[in-house]
């Protein structure tokens, strides 16, 4: 009975979010990587996750980074070989935003991706299927981006109201980016900045 109730509740919430954020949940094609992508609030197995990004809230505002191409983006990036999800997120926040998490992140969901490319982006990554994991959390901007040579060169970090973050991200991006921010804001609102997002099932995103 408990399992059925939990499954029903999870399915109902997924259906609600699909209706609230249709562009985010619509099938997508990411031409830059030749990926067919589909967002779901269901979390993927850890071994499929290659990229982790965070919608970070600093005093209620959304943290964005701007690189030397004048491109705004959410901090996060590619997982290194044998790197845990938590370690990747900590590293990427430091490298790109000079930020640190205040507590555990919540997970919004992930894009499941299938690529037509014959080889993976990096040799150790799963292929041809992978997942981009999206999270949210409270952060503190306590330093400056470390800007490693092999990453984006960040020239500005800005914490802005959610509506402004949506506007900046939609410049040169598809509509689903704005809805991704909207989903994070909605989950944060429902927590009163503290709703307990269920932990991933065993074998999902451990580490």
Secondary structure as UniProt FT lines:
FT   HELIX           2..20
FT   HELIX           22..25
FT   STRAND          28..30
FT   TURN            31..34
FT   STRAND          35..40
FT   HELIX           46..48
FT   STRAND          49..58
FT   TURN            59..60
FT   STRAND          61..67
FT   TURN            68..69
FT   STRAND          72..73
FT   STRAND          76..78
FT   TURN            81..82
FT   HELIX           85..97
FT   STRAND          99..101
FT   STRAND          106..115
FT   TURN            123..124
FT   STRAND          129..141
FT   TURN            149..150
FT   STRAND          154..160
FT   HELIX           162..169
FT   TURN            170..172
FT   HELIX           176..191
FT   TURN            202..203
//
